[in-house]
Amino acid sequence: MRDDGIVLTLRVTPRSSRERLAKGREGSFAARVNAPPVDGAANAAVIALVAKSFGVPKRAVTILSGETSRDKRVHVAGDPQALAPIAAALYGPAP
């Protein structure tokens, strides 16, 4: 968590049959997107999916690292106190 938002770790699955952001492995989220990993289409789909899931505009979501990898770090700009409960709800209860 940062003062200007939160940072998420994502494992992206392109060409998925449905788009979804859910609990992944090892403390990361699993992002499934329909777009293929060609010409930045999957990255654009990831940004749109994260923005929709957190209720923020697409301009508030930035890929910090992993532009060409399935493993990405994404920053969601906004009030961290408001975004953290959304992330917790998406990730699900702790074991």
All heavy atoms as an XYZ file, in Angstrom:
690
protein
N       0.851     -1.175      0.000
C       0.000      0.000      0.000
C       0.897      1.238      0.000
O       1.885      1.285      0.709
C      -0.908     -0.024      1.229
C      -1.994      0.967      1.132
S      -3.266      0.968      2.422
C      -3.319     -0.637      3.063
N       0.537      2.208     -0.810
C       1.259      3.476     -0.889
C       0.305      4.599     -0.529
O      -0.901      4.394     -0.431
C       1.810      3.684     -2.301
C       2.776      2.617     -2.700
C       3.325      2.664     -4.093
N       3.002      3.764     -4.959
C       3.521      3.909     -6.165
N       4.379      3.039     -6.625
N       3.180      4.925     -6.940
N       0.846      5.794     -0.327
C       0.009      6.944      0.004
C      -0.948      7.316     -1.122
O      -2.001      7.882     -0.886
C       0.876      8.161      0.338
C       1.617      7.981      1.656
O       1.216      7.126      2.457
O       2.602      8.708      1.863
N      -0.551      7.003     -2.361
C      -1.357      7.399     -3.515
C      -2.123      6.235     -4.137
O      -2.606      6.340     -5.253
C      -0.467      8.064     -4.565
C       0.613      7.131     -5.095
O       0.906      6.118     -4.438
O       1.161      7.422     -6.169
N      -2.243      5.121     -3.435
C      -2.985      3.972     -3.961
C      -2.415      2.668     -3.446
O      -1.761      2.638     -2.414
N      -2.670      1.588     -4.191
C      -2.170      0.279     -3.799
C      -1.452     -0.363     -4.985
O      -1.692     -0.016     -6.133
C      -3.301     -0.654     -3.295
C      -4.343     -0.897     -4.382
C      -3.946     -0.104     -2.039
C      -5.380     -1.934     -4.004
N      -0.569     -1.311     -4.672
C       0.158     -2.057     -5.693
C      -0.276     -3.514     -5.606
O      -0.304     -4.103     -4.519
C       1.684     -1.932     -5.494
C       2.423     -2.802     -6.501
C       2.117     -0.486     -5.631
N      -0.637     -4.077     -6.743
C      -1.074     -5.464     -6.825
C      -0.073     -6.283     -7.624
O       0.529     -5.782     -8.574
C      -2.426     -5.564     -7.531
C      -3.575     -4.715     -7.021
C      -4.763     -4.832     -7.967
C      -3.958     -5.129     -5.633
N       0.073     -7.542     -7.260
C       0.855     -8.486     -8.041
C      -0.137     -9.368     -8.774
O      -1.039     -9.943     -8.154
C       1.753     -9.335     -7.125
O       2.584     -8.464     -6.370
C       2.610    -10.283     -7.939
N       0.023     -9.466    -10.093
C      -0.910    -10.226    -10.927
C      -0.184    -11.311    -11.696
O       0.945    -11.128    -12.132
C      -1.587     -9.320    -11.961
C      -2.309     -8.072    -11.497
C      -2.792     -7.280    -12.695
C      -3.473     -8.422    -10.618
N      -0.863    -12.424    -11.901
C      -0.432    -13.463    -12.839
C      -1.498    -13.479    -13.925
O      -2.662    -13.823    -13.667
C      -0.345    -14.811    -12.135
C      -0.033    -15.971    -13.028
C       1.418    -15.996    -13.387
N       1.719    -17.240    -14.089
C       2.888    -17.530    -14.569
N       3.886    -16.701    -14.398
N       3.088    -18.642    -15.209
N      -1.136    -13.088    -15.136
C      -2.098    -12.895    -16.214
C      -2.204    -14.145    -17.090
O      -1.194    -14.738    -17.456
C      -1.700    -11.679    -17.083
C      -2.671    -11.504    -18.232
C      -1.635    -10.424    -16.233
N      -3.433    -14.512    -17.417
C      -3.710    -15.583    -18.367
C      -4.436    -14.963    -19.554
O      -5.624    -14.658    -19.463
C      -4.577    -16.689    -17.731
O      -3.920    -17.182    -16.566
C      -4.819    -17.826    -18.711
N      -3.730    -14.768    -20.672
C      -4.388    -14.224    -21.862
C      -5.202    -15.298    -22.572
O      -5.052    -16.488    -22.299
C      -3.222    -13.741    -22.728
C      -2.055    -14.528    -22.273
C      -2.309    -14.925    -20.848
N      -6.060    -14.868    -23.480
C      -6.913    -15.772    -24.274
C      -7.788    -16.666    -23.397
O      -8.070    -17.811    -23.734
C      -6.078    -16.633    -25.209
C      -5.417    -15.866    -26.302
C      -4.818    -16.800    -27.337
N      -4.279    -16.040    -28.440
C      -3.019    -16.103    -28.836
N      -2.181    -16.904    -28.246
N      -2.622    -15.377    -29.847
N      -8.245    -16.136    -22.299
C      -9.150    -16.875    -21.420
C     -10.571    -16.797    -21.973
O     -10.922    -15.876    -22.700
C      -9.117    -16.256    -20.020
O     -10.004    -16.917    -19.155
N     -11.384    -17.767    -21.621
C     -12.765    -17.775    -22.120
C     -13.617    -16.693    -21.458
O     -14.618    -16.267    -22.023
C     -13.393    -19.146    -21.915
O     -13.423    -19.468    -20.545
N     -13.237    -16.258    -20.252
C     -13.966    -15.167    -19.602
C     -12.998    -14.315    -18.797
O     -11.963    -14.800    -18.331
C     -15.089    -15.691    -18.726
C     -14.645    -16.628    -17.656
C     -15.802    -17.142    -16.859
N     -15.260    -17.679    -15.612
C     -15.945    -18.268    -14.699
N     -17.231    -18.414    -14.849
N     -15.370    -18.697    -13.610
N     -13.353    -13.063    -18.639
C     -12.487    -12.141    -17.921
C     -12.825    -12.144    -16.444
O     -14.000    -12.087    -16.062
C     -12.609    -10.738    -18.510
C     -12.175    -10.708    -19.958
C     -11.771     -9.345    -20.435
O     -12.162     -8.346    -19.815
O     -11.059     -9.290    -21.445
N     -11.759    -12.193    -15.613
C     -11.986    -12.306    -14.185
C     -10.724    -11.920    -13.419
O      -9.615    -12.205    -13.862
C     -12.360    -13.746    -13.859
C     -12.682    -13.989    -12.430
C     -13.169    -15.399    -12.230
N     -13.441    -15.589    -10.814
C     -13.382    -16.738    -10.205
N     -13.095    -17.829    -10.865
N     -13.630    -16.816     -8.919
N     -10.901    -11.303    -12.286
C      -9.816    -11.005    -11.356
C     -10.150    -11.728    -10.065
O     -11.199    -11.485     -9.469
C      -9.701     -9.493    -11.124
C      -8.541     -9.022    -10.269
C      -7.215     -9.340    -10.942
C      -8.639     -7.524    -10.023
N      -9.288    -12.651     -9.649
C      -9.579    -13.480     -8.483
C      -8.287    -13.810     -7.733
O      -7.196    -13.427     -8.154
C     -10.267    -14.769     -8.927
N      -8.433    -14.542     -6.660
C      -7.289    -14.978     -5.874
C      -6.403    -15.882     -6.720
O      -6.881    -16.770     -7.415
C      -7.779    -15.735     -4.643
C      -6.667    -16.195     -3.739
C      -7.230    -16.872     -2.516
C      -6.100    -17.290     -1.591
N      -6.620    -17.874     -0.349
N      -5.122    -15.624     -6.653
C      -4.152    -16.445     -7.368
C      -3.313    -17.238     -6.382
O      -3.756    -17.554     -5.289
N      -2.108    -17.522     -6.798
C      -1.185    -18.275     -5.940
C      -0.166    -17.352     -5.302
O       0.184    -16.318     -5.854
C      -0.443    -19.310     -6.772
C      -1.348    -20.358     -7.324
C      -0.541    -21.373     -8.051
N      -1.444    -22.343     -8.670
C      -1.047    -23.443     -9.242
N       0.229    -23.733     -9.304
N      -1.910    -24.268     -9.762
N       0.328    -17.755     -4.147
C       1.441    -17.095     -3.473
C       1.238    -15.590     -3.291
O       2.104    -14.786     -3.599
C       2.736    -17.371     -4.243
C       3.039    -18.831     -4.343
C       4.143    -19.141     -5.349
O       4.719    -18.186     -5.910
O       4.398    -20.314     -5.574
N       0.068    -15.200     -2.858
C      -0.189    -13.797     -2.542
C      -0.424    -12.891     -3.726
O      -0.348    -11.678     -3.600
N      -0.696    -13.453     -4.879
C      -0.966    -12.632     -6.046
C      -2.390    -12.858     -6.534
O      -3.049    -13.814     -6.137
C       0.027    -12.943     -7.174
O      -0.191    -14.237     -7.668
N      -2.835    -11.963     -7.392
C      -4.143    -12.115     -8.024
C      -3.974    -12.846     -9.350
O      -2.934    -12.740     -9.996
C      -4.765    -10.737     -8.312
C      -5.322    -10.066     -7.107
C      -4.533     -9.236     -6.339
C      -6.648    -10.249     -6.745
C      -5.046     -8.597     -5.228
C      -7.170     -9.625     -5.634
C      -6.365     -8.799     -4.871
N      -4.996    -13.573     -9.751
C      -5.038    -14.196    -11.073
C      -5.943    -13.327    -11.944
O      -7.112    -13.126    -11.615
C      -5.596    -15.610    -10.979
N      -5.372    -12.806    -13.016
C      -6.132    -11.967    -13.946
C      -6.308    -12.758    -15.236
O      -5.333    -13.099    -15.898
C      -5.396    -10.667    -14.215
N      -7.545    -13.050    -15.578
C      -7.837    -13.775    -16.812
C      -8.500    -12.799    -17.782
O      -9.508    -12.186    -17.436
C      -8.744    -14.960    -16.523
C      -8.035    -16.030    -15.724
C      -8.983    -17.131    -15.273
N      -8.278    -18.241    -14.667
C      -7.781    -18.246    -13.442
N      -7.911    -17.179    -12.682
N      -7.151    -19.299    -12.966
N      -7.910    -12.674    -18.965
C      -8.433    -11.741    -19.964
C      -8.619    -12.448    -21.301
O      -7.919    -13.408    -21.616
C      -7.509    -10.510    -20.138
C      -7.469     -9.682    -18.866
C      -6.111    -10.903    -20.551
N      -9.573    -11.972    -22.078
C      -9.866    -12.559    -23.391
C      -8.812    -12.228    -24.433
O      -8.601    -12.981    -25.370
C     -11.215    -12.058    -23.919
C     -12.383    -12.513    -23.074
O     -12.225    -13.255    -22.133
N     -13.562    -12.038    -23.413
N      -8.172    -11.097    -24.301
C      -7.256    -10.589    -25.325
C      -6.007    -11.458    -25.460
O      -5.522    -12.015    -24.470
C      -6.846     -9.167    -24.987
N      -5.473    -11.543    -26.671
C      -4.219    -12.275    -26.876
C      -3.026    -11.412    -26.455
O      -3.130    -10.181    -26.418
C      -4.196    -12.522    -28.388
C      -4.951    -11.374    -28.950
C      -6.025    -11.058    -27.936
N      -1.893    -12.028    -26.168
C      -0.709    -11.258    -25.766
C       0.038    -10.698    -26.974
O       1.212    -10.988    -27.197
C       0.119    -12.292    -25.012
C      -0.214    -13.573    -25.683
C      -1.675    -13.463    -26.057
N      -0.645     -9.919    -27.779
C      -0.077     -9.374    -29.014
C      -0.292     -7.860    -29.044
O      -1.407     -7.383    -28.786
C      -0.752    -10.025    -30.250
C      -0.210     -9.432    -31.532
C      -0.587    -11.526    -30.232
N       0.761     -7.127    -29.346
C       0.687     -5.668    -29.511
C       0.070     -4.945    -28.317
O      -0.653     -3.961    -28.483
C      -0.092     -5.304    -30.779
C       0.590     -5.807    -32.039
O       1.830     -5.868    -32.049
O      -0.123     -6.131    -33.006
N       0.292     -5.440    -27.114
C      -0.211     -4.771    -25.919
C      -1.692     -4.971    -25.639
O      -2.237     -4.353    -24.730
N      -2.347     -5.838    -26.400
C      -3.791     -6.053    -26.211
C      -4.095     -6.637    -24.836
O      -5.055     -6.222    -24.176
C      -4.345     -6.952    -27.301
N      -3.294     -7.595    -24.394
C      -3.536     -8.195    -23.079
C      -3.288     -7.182    -21.967
O      -4.037     -7.143    -20.984
C      -2.665     -9.433    -22.891
N      -2.261     -6.345    -22.108
C      -1.998     -5.314    -21.099
C      -3.159     -4.328    -21.013
O      -3.574     -3.938    -19.923
C      -0.698     -4.570    -21.408
C       0.531     -5.396    -21.094
O       0.462     -6.356    -20.342
N       1.650     -5.028    -21.684
N      -3.686     -3.929    -22.156
C      -4.838     -3.020    -22.162
C      -6.046     -3.672    -21.507
O      -6.791     -3.024    -20.766
C      -5.174     -2.599    -23.591
N      -6.229     -4.962    -21.758
C      -7.352     -5.690    -21.146
C      -7.159     -5.819    -19.639
O      -8.129     -5.735    -18.871
C      -7.504     -7.063    -21.789
N      -5.926     -6.016    -19.190
C      -5.635     -6.095    -17.752
C      -5.961     -4.761    -17.086
O      -6.594     -4.723    -16.030
C      -4.167     -6.493    -17.502
C      -3.759     -6.248    -16.057
C      -3.940     -7.950    -17.866
N      -5.544     -3.666    -17.702
C      -5.829     -2.336    -17.148
C      -7.335     -2.116    -17.051
O      -7.835     -1.651    -16.029
C      -5.141     -1.251    -17.996
C      -3.626     -1.307    -17.775
C      -5.681      0.142    -17.668
C      -2.816     -0.449    -18.709
N      -8.065     -2.472    -18.089
C      -9.520     -2.305    -18.082
C     -10.171     -3.179    -17.007
O     -11.083     -2.733    -16.306
C     -10.096     -2.629    -19.451
N      -9.697     -4.413    -16.864
C     -10.263     -5.338    -15.873
C     -10.012     -4.848    -14.454
O     -10.922     -4.840    -13.616
C      -9.670     -6.737    -16.063
C     -10.088     -7.795    -15.049
C     -11.584     -8.069    -15.132
C      -9.304     -9.077    -15.280
N      -8.792     -4.424    -14.172
C      -8.471     -3.929    -12.828
C      -9.271     -2.656    -12.533
O      -9.838     -2.514    -11.441
C      -6.953     -3.687    -12.683
C      -6.627     -2.977    -11.380
C      -6.194     -5.011    -12.764
N      -9.353     -1.759    -13.498
C     -10.120     -0.520    -13.302
C     -11.583     -0.827    -13.003
O     -12.171     -0.249    -12.079
C      -9.998      0.365    -14.539
N     -12.167     -1.731    -13.762
C     -13.572     -2.093    -13.541
C     -13.758     -2.753    -12.179
O     -14.708     -2.444    -11.450
C     -14.033     -3.045    -14.643
C     -15.461     -3.481    -14.518
C     -15.863     -4.406    -15.649
C     -17.282     -4.913    -15.445
N     -17.649     -5.891    -16.469
N     -12.852     -3.649    -11.808
C     -12.965     -4.368    -10.533
C     -12.857     -3.435     -9.330
O     -13.482     -3.678     -8.299
C     -11.881     -5.442    -10.441
O     -12.029     -6.386    -11.470
N     -12.046     -2.380     -9.457
C     -11.848     -1.456     -8.342
C     -12.699     -0.202     -8.446
O     -12.666      0.646     -7.566
C     -10.367     -1.078     -8.227
C      -9.546     -2.144     -7.557
C      -9.039     -3.202     -8.289
C      -9.321     -2.119     -6.195
C      -8.305     -4.204     -7.686
C      -8.590     -3.111     -5.572
C      -8.079     -4.158     -6.323
N     -13.451     -0.064     -9.539
C     -14.328      1.090     -9.692
C     -13.583      2.396     -9.891
O     -14.010      3.445     -9.403
N     -12.455      2.328    -10.592
C     -11.674      3.525    -10.878
C     -11.559      3.687    -12.396
O     -11.757      2.722    -13.135
C     -10.259      3.444    -10.240
C     -10.345      3.353     -8.730
C      -9.458      2.286    -10.806
N     -11.220      4.877    -12.871
C     -11.023      5.032    -14.322
C      -9.753      4.312    -14.778
O      -8.833      4.101    -13.977
C     -10.888      6.540    -14.508
C     -10.625      7.104    -13.171
C     -11.129      6.137    -12.157
N      -9.694      3.955    -16.044
C      -8.529      3.242    -16.575
C      -7.246      4.042    -16.406
O      -6.189      3.459    -16.216
C      -8.743      2.880    -18.049
C      -9.762      1.768    -18.246
C      -9.801      1.308    -19.677
C     -10.712      2.225    -20.469
N     -10.933      1.719    -21.848
N      -7.342      5.356    -16.427
C      -6.141      6.183    -16.277
C      -5.536      6.064    -14.874
O      -4.394      6.463    -14.650
C      -6.441      7.633    -16.613
C      -7.366      8.320    -15.637
C      -7.599      9.785    -16.011
N      -8.497     10.412    -15.077
C      -9.823     10.411    -15.185
N     -10.392      9.830    -16.216
N     -10.572     10.988    -14.271
N      -6.293      5.512    -13.913
C      -5.800      5.341    -12.545
C      -5.013      4.046    -12.366
O      -4.470      3.796    -11.291
C      -6.967      5.375    -11.557
N      -4.943      3.223    -13.400
C      -4.249      1.934    -13.323
C      -3.001      1.996    -14.204
O      -3.081      2.350    -15.379
C      -5.162      0.779    -13.780
C      -4.440     -0.548    -13.694
C      -6.434      0.744    -12.947
N      -1.850      1.656    -13.608
C      -0.579      1.705    -14.313
C       0.178      0.398    -14.096
O       0.245     -0.091    -12.967
C       0.296      2.856    -13.773
O      -0.464      4.057    -13.784
C       1.554      3.032    -14.584
N       0.749     -0.147    -15.160
C       1.602     -1.324    -15.025
C       2.993     -0.841    -14.642
O       3.642     -0.116    -15.393
C       1.629     -2.145    -16.332
C       0.227     -2.672    -16.639
C       2.634     -3.292    -16.222
C       0.122     -3.417    -17.952
N       3.458     -1.241    -13.448
C       4.766     -0.826    -12.957
C       5.880     -1.697    -13.515
O       6.964     -1.211    -13.822
C       4.801     -0.879    -11.424
C       3.822      0.014    -10.678
C       3.903     -0.247     -9.188
C       4.093      1.468    -10.981
N       5.621     -2.999    -13.607
C       6.626     -3.921    -14.144
C       5.916     -5.123    -14.751
O       4.791     -5.441    -14.392
C       7.598     -4.377    -13.050
O       6.926     -5.120    -12.064
N       6.598     -5.761    -15.698
C       6.049     -6.941    -16.332
C       5.297     -6.678    -17.615
O       4.415     -7.454    -17.975
N       5.638     -5.615    -18.311
C       4.943     -5.273    -19.567
C       4.923     -6.443    -20.545
O       3.957     -6.638    -21.259
C       5.618     -4.072    -20.236
C       5.384     -2.771    -19.534
C       4.184     -2.022    -20.054
O       3.721     -2.302    -21.161
O       3.711     -1.139    -19.328
N       6.000     -7.223    -20.589
C       6.085     -8.331    -21.545
C       6.052     -9.687    -20.857
O       6.386    -10.700    -21.466
C       7.374     -8.223    -22.388
O       8.497     -8.259    -21.504
C       7.387     -6.944    -23.203
N       5.634     -9.722    -19.614
C       5.602    -10.956    -18.833
C       4.187    -11.257    -18.374
O       3.332    -10.380    -18.327
C       6.514    -10.791    -17.613
O       6.373    -11.864    -16.725
N       3.946    -12.500    -18.013
C       2.647    -12.845    -17.426
C       2.536    -12.346    -15.994
O       1.438    -12.160    -15.479
C       2.451    -14.368    -17.464
C       2.261    -14.898    -18.861
C       2.053    -16.385    -18.855
N       0.841    -16.711    -18.120
C       0.485    -17.941    -17.792
N       1.239    -18.960    -18.137
N      -0.624    -18.163    -17.131
N       3.673    -12.178    -15.324
C       3.701    -11.677    -13.946
C       3.876    -10.167    -13.983
O       4.844     -9.659    -14.550
C       4.839    -12.326    -13.164
C       4.647    -13.825    -13.020
O       3.519    -14.241    -12.693
O       5.611    -14.569    -13.239
N       2.930     -9.456    -13.386
C       2.922     -7.992    -13.449
C       2.720     -7.392    -12.062
O       2.087     -7.992    -11.201
C       1.798     -7.501    -14.358
C       1.903     -8.040    -15.769
C       0.829     -7.486    -16.666
C       0.858     -8.137    -18.021
N       2.105     -8.091    -18.736
N       3.249     -6.191    -11.887
C       2.953     -5.364    -10.726
C       2.188     -4.170    -11.240
O       2.627     -3.486    -12.168
C       4.232     -4.930    -10.013
C       4.903     -6.092     -9.307
C       6.133     -5.686     -8.499
N       5.764     -4.740     -7.469
C       6.300     -3.518     -7.355
N       7.200     -3.089     -8.190
N       5.922     -2.714     -6.380
N       1.027     -3.919    -10.649
C       0.115     -2.881    -11.126
C      -0.199     -1.924     -9.985
O      -0.473     -2.351     -8.860
C      -1.194     -3.527    -11.652
C      -2.180     -2.485    -12.089
C      -0.896     -4.485    -12.789
N      -0.153     -0.627    -10.279
C      -0.517      0.393     -9.303
C      -1.925      0.883     -9.603
O      -2.247      1.200    -10.747
C       0.470      1.563     -9.376
C       0.117      2.687     -8.470
N      -0.416      3.868     -8.932
C       0.198      2.808     -7.131
C      -0.634      4.665     -7.907
N      -0.273      4.047     -6.802
N      -2.758      0.914     -8.560
C      -4.108      1.455     -8.674
C      -4.120      2.745     -7.854
O      -3.980      2.715     -6.628
C      -5.180      0.477     -8.143
C      -6.574      1.056     -8.324
C      -5.065     -0.875     -8.831
N      -4.243      3.878     -8.534
C      -4.236      5.179     -7.866
C      -5.579      5.445     -7.204
O      -6.631      5.084     -7.737
C      -3.921      6.283     -8.865
N      -5.523      6.062     -6.045
C      -6.735      6.398     -5.312
C      -6.470      6.356     -3.820
O      -5.330      6.240     -3.374
N      -7.519      6.441     -3.055
C      -7.424      6.394     -1.601
C      -7.134      4.958     -1.164
O      -7.979      4.080     -1.346
C      -8.737      6.885     -0.988
C      -8.742      6.835      0.520
O      -7.663      6.646      1.133
O      -9.831      6.979      1.110
N      -5.965      4.691     -0.578
C      -5.642      3.323     -0.192
C      -6.613      2.745      0.848
O      -6.855      1.541      0.855
C      -4.223      3.408      0.365
C      -3.872      4.832      0.457
C      -4.883      5.616     -0.299
N      -7.185      3.606      1.670
C      -8.142      3.132      2.671
C      -9.429      2.632      2.022
O     -10.112      1.766      2.558
C      -8.452      4.244      3.678
C      -7.235      4.748      4.420
C      -6.532      3.654      5.206
O      -7.154      2.734      5.714
N      -5.218      3.751      5.301
N      -9.771      3.172      0.856
C     -10.961      2.728      0.128
C     -10.655      1.538     -0.774
O     -11.511      0.672     -0.978
C     -11.519      3.884     -0.706
N      -9.438      1.481     -1.317
C      -9.078      0.412     -2.250
C      -8.734     -0.907     -1.547
O      -8.993     -1.983     -2.088
C      -7.897      0.851     -3.125
C      -8.152      2.036     -4.045
C      -6.853      2.492     -4.688
C      -9.189      1.686     -5.093
N      -8.146     -0.833     -0.355
C      -7.733     -2.041      0.363
C      -8.893     -2.996      0.646
O      -8.748     -4.210      0.438
C      -6.998     -1.673      1.644
N     -10.061     -2.518      1.103
C     -11.176     -3.449      1.325
C     -11.665     -4.115      0.030
O     -12.092     -5.272      0.047
C     -12.278     -2.585      1.936
C     -11.598     -1.386      2.459
C     -10.390     -1.182      1.604
N     -11.584     -3.399     -1.089
C     -11.988     -3.983     -2.370
C     -11.028     -5.107     -2.735
O     -11.451     -6.195     -3.143
C     -12.033     -2.907     -3.475
C     -13.081     -1.848     -3.141
C     -12.318     -3.538     -4.836
C     -13.026     -0.628     -4.027
N      -9.728     -4.856     -2.553
C      -8.725     -5.887     -2.838
C      -8.935     -7.100     -1.936
O      -8.863     -8.246     -2.394
C      -7.323     -5.325     -2.653
N      -9.220     -6.864     -0.667
C      -9.448     -7.973      0.265
C     -10.680     -8.781     -0.129
O     -10.672    -10.014     -0.058
C      -9.595     -7.435      1.686
N     -11.726     -8.107     -0.564
C     -12.950     -8.811     -0.980
C     -12.699     -9.628     -2.245
O     -13.205    -10.758     -2.372
C     -14.077     -7.813     -1.212
N     -11.932     -9.077     -3.186
C     -11.620     -9.814     -4.409
C     -10.728    -11.020     -4.124
O     -10.866    -12.062     -4.747
C     -10.921     -8.900     -5.426
C     -11.785     -7.842     -6.092
C     -10.905     -6.858     -6.844
C     -12.765     -8.497     -7.038
N      -9.804    -10.865     -3.200
C      -8.855    -11.936     -2.886
C      -9.515    -13.051     -2.088
O      -9.116    -14.191     -2.172
C      -7.639    -11.376     -2.154
C      -6.470    -12.307     -2.201
C      -5.736    -12.455     -3.365
C      -6.114    -13.080     -1.105
C      -4.666    -13.321     -3.433
C      -5.047    -13.951     -1.163
C      -4.325    -14.073     -2.329
O      -3.278    -14.943     -2.389
N     -10.516    -12.703     -1.304
C     -11.214    -13.710     -0.514
C     -10.657    -13.791      0.895
O      -9.647    -13.175      1.217
N     -11.311    -14.566      1.739
C     -10.898    -14.662      3.137
C      -9.552    -15.377      3.290
O      -9.193    -16.221      2.473
C     -12.014    -15.472      3.804
C     -12.641    -16.225      2.688
C     -12.477    -15.396      1.445
N      -8.820    -14.990      4.328
C      -7.540    -15.642      4.623
C      -7.794    -17.049      5.122
O      -8.778    -17.316      5.808
C      -6.785    -14.826      5.669
N      -6.896    -17.980      4.795
C      -7.088    -19.379      5.245
C      -6.926    -19.532      6.731
O      -6.288    -18.796      7.381
C      -6.025    -20.162      4.485
C      -5.066    -19.180      3.961
C      -5.734    -17.839      3.974
